[in-house]
Amino acid sequence: MFKFLFDTSLGRDFWNYRLGQLVSLIGDSCSHIALAWWILEKTGSAAQMSSVLAPAMFVRIFLLPLVGPIGDRFARKNLIIIADLWRLVFTLVLAGMVFFDFYNQPLLIFVFSLVSVGSALFQAAAGGIVPQIVEKNKLQVAMQQSQAINSLGNILGGILGGVVVSFVGVFGAFLIDSVSYLVAGFFTAFIQADTKPKRIVSPKLGNALNRWTVELFDGFRILYRLPVLFWICIIAMFMNLALSPLGVILPVLAKEARDMPAWYLGSLESSIGLGAVIGAFTLNVPKRILSTHWLLLLSIAMIGIGVALLPFAPTIVLPLTVLFWIGIGSTWANVIIGTQVSLSVPDSFRARIGSIMGFLCSGISPLGIAGVGLLISGIGLTQTLVFMGLWVVVMTPLMLAIPRFSTYVDSSPEEAGAFFQKHYPGVLK
């Protein structure tokens, strides 16, 4: 188990990057709990929480394709450091608002949206850096370990965040998140590999603005001409519309529905992380029984079923079990898709394609977050969760209608590397 989480054969650069991000994820989890708790303490309203989270998510999603070309041009290590320092500054501003007890909804929305600007830049750069710092034949192991380590960060962050908010206060949690960005940037700076994308830029593209414009629209054009990826994104977009409100619902479930302290919210989020760690550790077991595409569908269905069952889990313990189940399904699905995309998309396109895929997959998620408060007020928490879960379950079989879906997902690493050239020749020039 220890070697699974910390396989040293992946190299020093991988671990410099991952350990830094582990610290950052712990801080992010603390900050997420702190923000939700502060809003509920000040307003007691899920709708008010939605009004803060939705604009920030919209900013991040909108910026993703815009910063994608940057991730395919400059050293991704440097972009990640810039993103971490940017988020450090504005998380400190949030901490200052809490310290001076200055709750101002418009200012909170604005500052939290600025934090999301850094998150968009980070996501664009991070999507392509792992294949640059590990050997190709170790990529799936690196993806599994990345999921496990990210989930470990969520577990530790959920526990730490819940405890800090309960016994120290919201300010302490924001301060931890601020320091975590500084530590993450420090670790990332020690990456020795050349993380600048390997590409040749045609002088015919003109100045930097013109090149950025051409590459931005070229990224959309390329993804549209890769139907297997494009339609996976479209279906995922509608699934994420239903799943995105969980970030609002869990604090409401803990504080308002169950009348529990912040440590319980931390436990709920940690349960998802623990399930994700176990999911990463056990992925190879169901892969021996099921074809990979069937396992992917099962994983997504597990998430939907878990969400639908969540309101029917009584006592304090059973919701933790349901969220553990959801975490397993999430990691299985993320590792399968993430590995195939990393193997099949060339390095010179990876940031653009990854950013645009992120944009499409989450494109309408802010609507889900913005509307969940009204939905809870209108039909109740239980009916809202049942509707969300069943929506995901019903959408899952649509994946089978995607052309070449099963062939793509079931491809070996060697087949995935040549998949687009074989089935969509000339698209990735």
C-alpha positions in Angstrom: 0.0 0.0 0.0 2.8 2.4 0.9 4.6 1.7 -2.4 1.4 2.2 -4.2 1.0 5.7 -2.8 4.8 6.5 -3.0 6.4 4.6 -5.8 9.9 6.2 -6.0 10.5 4.7 -9.5 8.4 7.6 -10.9 11.3 9.9 -10.3 12.2 13.0 -8.2 10.4 15.5 -10.5 7.1 13.7 -10.1 7.4 13.7 -6.4 8.5 17.3 -6.2 5.4 18.2 -8.1 3.0 15.8 -6.3 4.1 16.5 -2.8 3.8 20.2 -3.4 0.3 19.8 -4.7 -0.6 17.4 -1.8 0.1 20.3 0.6 -1.9 22.6 -1.6 -4.8 20.3 -1.7 -4.9 20.0 2.0 -5.0 23.8 2.2 -7.8 23.9 -0.5 -9.9 21.5 1.5 -9.5 23.6 4.6 -10.4 26.7 2.7 -13.5 25.1 1.1 -14.8 24.1 4.5 -14.0 27.5 6.0 -15.7 29.4 3.2 -18.9 27.3 3.3 -19.1 27.5 7.1 -18.5 31.3 7.1 -21.3 31.9 4.6 -23.7 29.7 6.5 -22.8 31.3 9.8 -23.4 34.8 8.4 -26.5 34.1 6.3 -27.8 30.5 7.0 -28.7 30.3 3.3 -27.7 27.7 0.7 -28.8 30.3 -2.0 -26.2 32.8 -0.6 -23.5 30.1 -0.7 -24.5 29.3 -4.3 -24.2 33.0 -5.2 -20.5 33.0 -4.1 -19.5 29.6 -5.6 -21.2 29.9 -8.9 -19.5 33.1 -10.2 -16.1 31.7 -9.2 -16.7 28.5 -11.0 -17.9 30.4 -14.1 -14.7 32.5 -14.1 -12.6 29.3 -13.9 -14.5 27.5 -16.6 -14.6 30.5 -18.9 -10.9 31.1 -18.6 -9.8 27.5 -19.1 -9.9 27.5 -22.9 -8.5 31.1 -23.0 -5.3 30.1 -21.0 -5.0 26.7 -22.8 -2.7 28.1 -25.6 -0.5 29.6 -22.9 -0.1 26.1 -21.4 1.1 24.8 -24.8 3.7 27.6 -25.2 5.4 28.3 -21.9 7.1 26.0 -19.4 4.3 24.4 -17.4 6.4 24.4 -14.2 6.7 28.2 -14.3 2.9 28.6 -15.0 2.1 26.4 -12.0 4.3 28.5 -9.7 2.7 31.7 -11.0 -0.8 30.2 -10.4 0.1 29.2 -6.8 1.5 32.6 -6.0 -1.5 34.3 -7.5 -3.9 32.2 -5.3 -1.7 32.8 -2.3 -2.2 36.6 -2.5 -6.0 36.5 -2.9 -6.5 33.7 -0.3 -4.7 36.1 2.1 -7.3 38.7 1.2 -10.0 36.3 2.2 -8.2 35.6 5.4 -8.1 39.3 6.1 -11.8 39.7 5.5 -12.5 37.0 8.1 -9.9 38.4 10.6 -11.6 41.9 10.5 -15.1 40.2 10.4 -15.9 42.1 7.2 -18.6 40.0 5.5 -19.5 41.7 2.3 -21.1 39.5 -0.3 -20.1 41.4 -3.5 -16.5 41.7 -2.3 -16.4 38.0 -1.3 -17.7 37.0 -4.8 -15.1 39.2 -6.4 -12.1 38.0 -4.4 -13.1 34.4 -4.6 -13.4 34.8 -8.4 -9.9 36.1 -8.5 -8.7 33.0 -6.7 -10.4 31.1 -9.5 -8.3 32.9 -12.1 -5.2 31.3 -10.6 -7.0 27.9 -10.5 -7.7 28.2 -14.3 -4.1 28.9 -15.1 -3.0 26.0 -12.8 -5.4 23.6 -14.4 -4.3 24.5 -17.9 -0.7 23.9 -17.0 -1.1 20.9 -14.7 -3.0 18.9 -17.3 0.1 18.4 -19.4 2.9 18.3 -16.9 2.8 14.7 -15.6 3.4 13.1 -19.0 6.5 15.4 -19.3 8.1 14.2 -16.0 7.4 10.5 -16.0 8.3 7.7 -18.5 5.5 6.8 -20.9 5.3 3.2 -19.8 4.7 4.5 -16.2 2.0 6.9 -17.1 -1.0 4.9 -15.9 0.8 4.2 -12.6 1.5 7.9 -12.3 -2.2 8.7 -13.0 -3.3 6.2 -10.4 -0.9 7.6 -7.8 -1.9 11.1 -8.7 -5.5 10.3 -8.0 -4.6 8.5 -4.8 -2.4 11.4 -3.6 -5.0 14.0 -4.5 -7.5 12.0 -2.6 -5.2 11.7 0.4 -4.9 15.5 0.3 -8.7 15.7 0.4 -8.9 13.3 3.4 -6.2 15.1 5.4 -7.6 18.5 4.4 -11.2 17.5 5.3 -10.1 16.3 8.7 -7.7 19.3 9.3 -10.2 21.8 8.0 -13.1 20.5 10.1 -11.0 20.5 13.2 -9.4 23.9 12.6 -12.8 25.6 11.8 -14.4 23.9 14.9 -11.7 24.7 17.4 -9.6 27.6 15.9 -11.9 29.3 13.5 -12.4 30.2 9.8 -9.4 32.5 9.8 -7.0 29.7 10.7 -8.3 27.6 7.8 -7.8 30.3 5.3 -4.3 31.0 6.7 -3.4 27.3 6.3 -4.5 27.5 2.6 -2.4 30.6 2.0 0.7 28.9 3.4 0.0 25.7 1.4 0.3 27.7 -1.9 3.7 29.0 -0.9 4.9 25.4 -0.1 3.5 24.0 -3.3 5.3 26.7 -5.4 8.5 25.9 -3.5 8.4 22.2 -4.3 7.4 22.8 -8.0 10.5 25.1 -8.4 12.7 22.0 -7.8 11.4 20.2 -10.9 14.4 19.7 -13.2 12.8 18.4 -16.4 12.2 20.7 -19.3 8.4 21.3 -19.1 8.2 23.6 -22.1 6.0 22.0 -24.7 7.9 20.6 -27.6 6.5 22.3 -30.7 7.4 24.4 -33.7 5.6 27.7 -34.0 5.1 28.9 -37.6 6.2 32.5 -38.2 3.2 32.9 -40.5 1.0 33.1 -37.4 2.3 36.7 -36.8 2.4 38.4 -33.4 1.6 36.8 -30.0 -2.0 37.9 -29.9 -2.7 36.5 -33.4 -1.0 33.3 -32.5 -3.0 33.0 -29.3 -6.3 33.6 -31.3 -5.4 31.1 -34.0 -4.4 28.4 -31.5 -7.5 29.0 -29.3 -9.9 28.4 -32.2 -7.7 25.7 -33.6 -8.1 23.8 -30.2 -11.9 23.9 -30.5 -11.7 22.8 -34.1 -9.4 19.9 -33.3 -11.6 18.7 -30.4 -14.7 18.8 -32.6 -13.0 16.7 -35.2 -12.2 14.1 -32.6 -15.8 12.9 -32.0 -15.0 10.3 -29.3 -13.5 13.0 -27.1 -16.0 15.7 -28.0 -19.1 13.6 -27.2 -17.6 12.3 -24.0 -17.2 15.9 -23.0 -20.8 16.8 -23.9 -22.3 13.9 -21.9 -20.0 14.7 -19.0 -21.2 18.3 -19.1 -24.8 17.3 -18.4 -23.7 14.8 -15.7 -21.6 17.5 -14.0 -24.6 19.9 -14.1 -26.3 17.4 -11.7 -23.2 16.7 -9.6 -21.7 20.2 -9.2 -24.2 21.2 -6.4 -22.7 18.7 -4.0 -20.2 21.4 -3.0 -23.3 23.3 -1.7 -25.3 20.4 -0.5 -22.8 18.8 1.8 -22.4 21.9 4.0 -26.1 22.3 4.1 -26.5 18.6 5.0 -24.0 18.8 7.8 -24.9 22.2 9.3 -28.6 22.7 8.6 -30.1 19.2 8.1 -28.1 17.3 10.7 -27.1 20.3 12.9 -23.5 19.0 13.2 -20.3 21.0 13.8 -17.7 21.7 11.1 -15.7 18.6 11.9 -18.6 16.5 10.5 -18.5 18.4 7.2 -14.8 17.7 7.2 -15.5 14.0 7.8 -18.0 13.9 4.9 -15.4 15.3 2.5 -12.7 13.1 3.9 -15.0 10.1 3.2 -15.0 10.9 -0.5 -11.2 11.2 -0.4 -10.8 7.9 1.4 -13.0 6.2 -1.2 -10.9 7.8 -3.9 -7.7 6.4 -2.4 -9.2 2.9 -2.2 -10.5 3.3 -5.7 -7.1 4.1 -7.1 -5.6 1.2 -5.2 -8.2 -1.3 -6.4 -8.7 -0.2 -10.0 -6.8 -3.1 -11.5 -9.1 -5.7 -9.7 -12.3 -4.9 -11.6 -10.2 -4.4 -14.8 -9.4 -8.1 -14.7 -13.1 -8.9 -14.8 -14.7 -6.1 -17.0 -13.7 -4.5 -20.2 -12.5 -1.0 -19.5 -15.4 0.8 -21.1 -17.9 -1.3 -19.0 -15.9 -0.4 -15.9 -16.1 3.2 -16.8 -19.9 3.1 -17.1 -20.2 1.2 -13.9 -18.0 3.8 -12.1 -20.2 6.7 -13.3 -23.4 4.8 -12.4 -21.9 4.2 -8.9 -21.6 8.0 -8.4 -25.2 8.6 -9.4 -26.6 5.8 -7.3 -24.6 7.0 -4.3 -25.9 10.6 -4.7 -29.5 9.3 -4.9 -29.1 7.2 -1.8 -27.4 9.9 0.3 -30.6 11.5 1.8 -31.8 8.1 2.9 -28.7 7.3 4.9 -29.8 7.9 8.6 -27.5 8.4 11.6 -24.1 10.1 11.4 -22.1 7.1 10.0 -24.1 6.0 7.0 -23.7 9.2 4.9 -19.9 8.7 5.3 -20.3 5.2 3.8 -22.3 6.5 0.9 -19.7 9.2 0.1 -16.9 6.6 0.4 -18.7 4.6 -2.3 -19.0 7.8 -4.5 -15.2 8.4 -4.0 -14.4 4.9 -5.4 -16.5 5.5 -8.5 -15.1 8.9 -9.1 -11.5 7.7 -9.0 -12.1 4.8 -11.3 -13.7 7.0 -13.9 -11.1 9.8 -13.6 -8.1 7.4 -13.9 -9.6 5.6 -16.9 -10.4 8.8 -18.9 -7.3 10.7 -17.7 -4.9 8.0 -18.7 -6.4 7.6 -22.2 -6.4 11.3 -22.9 -2.8 11.7 -21.7 -1.7 8.8 -23.9 -3.5 9.8 -27.0 -3.1 13.6 -27.2 0.4 14.8 -28.3 2.3 17.1 -25.9 2.1 20.1 -28.2 -1.8 20.0 -28.0 -2.2 18.7 -24.4 -2.9 21.9 -22.6 -5.3 23.3 -25.2 -7.2 20.1 -25.6 -7.3 19.4 -21.9 -8.4 23.0 -21.1 -11.2 22.9 -23.7 -12.3 19.5 -22.5 -12.4 20.9 -19.0 -14.4 23.9 -20.3 -16.9 21.6 -22.0 -17.2 19.1 -19.2 -18.0 21.8 -16.7 -19.4 24.4 -19.0 -22.9 24.6 -17.5 -22.0 23.4 -13.9 -22.3 27.0 -12.6 -26.0 26.8 -13.4 -26.3 23.7 -11.2 -24.6 25.5 -8.3 -26.6 28.7 -8.8 -29.9 26.9 -8.9 -29.5 24.3 -6.2 -30.4 26.7 -3.4 -33.7 27.5 -5.1 -34.2 23.8 -5.8 -33.7 22.8 -2.1 -36.1 25.6 -1.1 -38.7 24.4 -3.6 -38.7 20.6 -3.4 -36.5 19.9 -0.4 -33.0 18.4 0.1 -34.1 14.8 -0.2 -35.9 15.2 -3.6 -33.0 17.3 -4.9 -30.4 14.6 -4.2 -32.6 11.9 -5.7 -33.1 13.9 -8.8 -29.4 14.6 -9.1 -28.4 11.0 -8.7 -31.0 9.6 -11.1 -30.1 12.1 -13.7 -26.5 10.8 -13.7 -27.7 7.2 -13.9 -30.0 7.9 -16.8 -27.2 9.7 -18.7 -24.6 7.0 -18.3 -25.8 4.5 -21.1 -25.6 7.4 -23.6 -21.8 6.9 -23.6 -22.3 3.7 -25.6 -23.8 5.7 -28.5 -20.5 7.6 -29.0 -18.7 6.5 -32.1 -15.6 4.3 -31.3 -16.2 4.9 -27.6 -15.5 1.3 -26.5 -12.5 1.0 -28.9 -10.9 4.1 -27.5 -11.4 3.4 -23.8 -10.3 -0.2 -24.2 -7.1 0.7 -26.2 -3.7 -0.4 -24.8 -1.1 2.4 -24.2 0.5 1.6 -27.6 -2.9 1.7 -29.4 -4.0 4.8 -27.6 -0.9 6.7 -28.7 -1.8 6.0 -32.4 -5.5 6.1 -32.0 -6.3 9.5 -33.4 -3.9 9.1 -36.3 -5.5 5.8 -37.2 -9.2 6.8 -36.8 -9.0 10.6 -37.5 -6.0 11.0 -39.8 -4.7 14.5 -40.3 -6.6 16.1 -37.4 -3.6 16.4 -35.1 -1.0 17.9 -37.5 
